[in-house]
Amino acid sequence: MKPESHIQQSGRPFTGKEFLASMNDGREVYYAGEHVENVTEHPAFRNAALTIASMYDALHNPETKDKLCWETDTGSGGYTHKFFRYARSPQELLEQRDAVAEWARMSYGWMGRTADYKAAFGDVLGANAEYYGDFADNARSWYKRIQENCLYLNHAIVNPPIDRNKSSDEVKDVYIHITKETDAGIYVTGAKVVATNLVLTHYNFIGQAAVQEIGDDPDMALLAITPMNAKGLKLISRVSYEKNATDTSSPFDYPLSSRFDENDAILILEDVFIPWEDVLIYKDKAKLTQWINAAGFGRLYPLQACTRFAVKLDFLAGLLEQALECTGAIDFRNVSAELGDVVAWRNLFWSITDHMCLASQEWKSGAYLPPVESAFNYRAFAPVAYDKIYHIIKTTAASGLIYLPGSNLDLKNENLDTLLSRYCRSSGDIPHTQRIKVMKLLWDAIGSEFGGRHHLYELNYSGTADAVRLQCLGAARGMGTMKQMRELSEKCMSEYDVDGWKTPVLS
Ligand SMILES: Cc1cc2nc3c(=O)[nH]c(=O)nc-3n(C[C@H](O)[C@H](O)[C@H](O)COP(=O)(O)OP(=O)(O)OC[C@H]3O[C@@H](n4cnc5c(N)ncnc54)[C@H](O)[C@@H]3O)c2cc1C
C-alpha cells in the first residue's frame, strides 16, 4: 500500500490526471466479489472518475478558472475552488454559489456529492476551529489541507439500517465505535450506511448524524478523518449502473447512467488506526450531537446541495419541455400547466440559494453563513419537489418514456430505421432520432435504475422527511420564531371574546 503522502501537498488543486493517479493507492474496494486493482480503470467506476477528473481540470483551464477559483487564504499563494475557502461577505457566498453551479453543470446536476459538497465542512473547520477544543489545531490544519489541494472527502454519518428497534449498545457489533486508544491515536471498528461516491474520494469523514442514537457509550462518540487507503478500511460497492450500461448498450441508450453514476458503497472499518492529528471529536457525546449545527456545517452544506439540486431541476425542466414537444402533449393546457409547475419548483430552489447568500449573517472569524431558515426550506422541500416532478414527468410524458427501441443499433439497421422514422416519429418536424434521443435521456433520468436511485437519494438526502421537519420545528422553537408566530395568533384572539370586540378599532 502506498503511504498517505501520495495525496499531494503542492499548494494547488489536483489536475484531472493527478486526481486519477491519486485514486490508485491500494484502497480496498470490492466489486461483484472481486478486489478492484485500480478504481479509475474499472468499468464500474471509470467514466465517473473521468468526469470528476474533468472537474479538477476545469480549475486550471483558463476558460473556467476565474469562474471557479480564487486565491487561497492560507498564505500558500495558490488558488482553490471558491467554495473551499470560507466566504467573508454575502457577495462572496454568491460567487461561491455560482462556482458550485458551474461545477454541477458539468454533470448536468447528476453528480452532487462532488468534492465541493464536503468543502463546506472544510470551511467551517477554518472559521470555527475552536469548536473542537483540544483538537482545534487539527481543524486548522485540515482547513488548510482541504483548501489548498481541493481534497475530495466523502461523508459517512448514518448508521447501517440494522436493528433500528434496539438501543445502539446492542448493535455495537455493527455501529462504528472506538476499540482501542494509544499514544499515537485510536482504533475504530464498525460500518456506516453507504457514503455516496466514496470509492472516488481521498478521505473518509466519519461522524454521527444528530438524529443517530448512540446511547451513553463514549466509545461511539467520534468524529474523524481517515484516508481511503487506510489499512482495514473496506468498501463493498453496490451494483454499478455505469458498468451495466456500458456492458450492454451505448451512450445513446443510457447517457447518464454510463458516466454520472456516483457509486454508493457499504463502508466497513476493521480496526482502522486513526492518528490523533485526524481526530476532531473524541468521546464527547454532547459535542458530537450538537456538531452539525453548532460547528456550522448544517448551515453551509445546504448551499452546495440546493445549488446542485437547482441545476438538476433546470435540466429536467428543459428536457421535459423537449419531450412534450416530441409527443405533442405540450399543446394541452393541463400538460403545459404541469410543466409550469416544474419551472416554479426550479425557480423556488434558485430563490432559496439567493436567500442563503443575500440574507447570510456574519458568524465566526468573519465567515458568513446562510440563515438557518433557508437551509431548512431546501431540506424540507427538495424531497417534496422531486417526488412531484417525478410524478409530473411520468404522467405527462407517459408512454412516450417506453415507446422506444431498445438500442442505438435499431437505428443503424436500415429496415428498422425506416419503420421507426414512421412509427416513432415526433410531432412537428423533430427528426425521429432526436425524439428517441430525448426520450432515452429522460428515461435514464427518472426511469432507469440510475433514475430510481436518484429518486431514493433526493427523498433521503438530508435525513428522513420526519427528521427534517422535526428539526425545522425544533429550530423555530429554539430561535424564538415559533413564539413570535404564537404571539401573532394570540394577539388576534385577544381582540375579541364571548362578549364581542376588545379592540378600540372596532366597537
Ligand atoms: C442513495 C443514497 C445515498 C446516500 N448517501 C449517503 C452519504 O453519502 N452519507 C451518509 O451519511 N448517508 C447517506 N445516505 C443515508 C441517508 O442519509 C439516510 O438514508 C437518511 O438519513 C435516512 O436514514 P435511514 O435510511 O437510516 O432511515 P431510517 O432512519 O431507518 O428511517 C426509516 C423509517 O423509519 C422511521 N423511523 C426511524 N427512526 C424512528 C423512530 N425512532 N421512531 C419512529 N420512526 C422512526 C423514519 O421516519 C422512516 O420512515 C444515503 C442514502 C441513500 C438512499
The ligand as a Gaussian input file, in Angstrom:
#p B3LYP/6-31G(d) Opt

LIG

0 1
 C      -28.830000       6.866000      -2.448000
 C      -28.431000       7.211000      -1.044000
 C      -27.210000       7.820000      -0.810000
 C      -26.828000       8.127000       0.494000
 N      -25.615000       8.723000       0.715000
 C      -25.221000       8.967000       1.980000
 C      -23.938000       9.552000       2.249000
 O      -23.186000       9.894000       1.340000
 N      -23.576000       9.739000       3.530000
 C      -24.387000       9.399000       4.579000
 O      -24.002000       9.584000       5.728000
 N      -25.611000       8.860000       4.359000
 C      -26.036000       8.635000       3.095000
 N      -27.260000       8.090000       2.876000
 C      -28.090000       7.781000       4.012000
 C      -29.183000       8.814000       4.229000
 O      -28.645000       9.950000       4.871000
 C      -30.285000       8.139000       5.033000
 O      -30.942000       7.257000       4.159000
 C      -31.259000       9.109000       5.624000
 O      -30.657000       9.913000       6.611000
 C      -32.410000       8.331000       6.263000
 O      -31.921000       7.458000       7.234000
 P      -32.181000       5.895000       7.133000
 O      -32.052000       5.454000       5.733000
 O      -31.307000       5.280000       8.145000
 O      -33.697000       5.727000       7.522000
 P      -34.294000       5.385000       8.952000
 O      -33.805000       6.378000       9.948000
 O      -34.057000       3.947000       9.258000
 O      -35.830000       5.652000       8.708000
 C      -36.681000       4.682000       8.093000
 C      -38.104000       4.971000       8.532000
 O      -38.249000       4.730000       9.910000
 C      -38.736000       5.903000      10.578000
 N      -38.044000       5.983000      11.860000
 C      -36.711000       5.937000      12.064000
 N      -36.446000       6.023000      13.371000
 C      -37.637000       6.123000      14.012000
 C      -38.020000       6.232000      15.380000
 N      -37.120000       6.234000      16.350000
 N      -39.324000       6.350000      15.662000
 C      -40.243000       6.347000      14.674000
 N      -39.957000       6.232000      13.361000
 C      -38.662000       6.113000      13.042000
 C      -38.376000       7.067000       9.660000
 O      -39.246000       8.192000       9.834000
 C      -38.519000       6.438000       8.279000
 O      -39.862000       6.469000       7.873000
 C      -27.672000       7.799000       1.579000
 C      -28.918000       7.211000       1.340000
 C      -29.302000       6.916000       0.049000
 C      -30.634000       6.263000      -0.155000

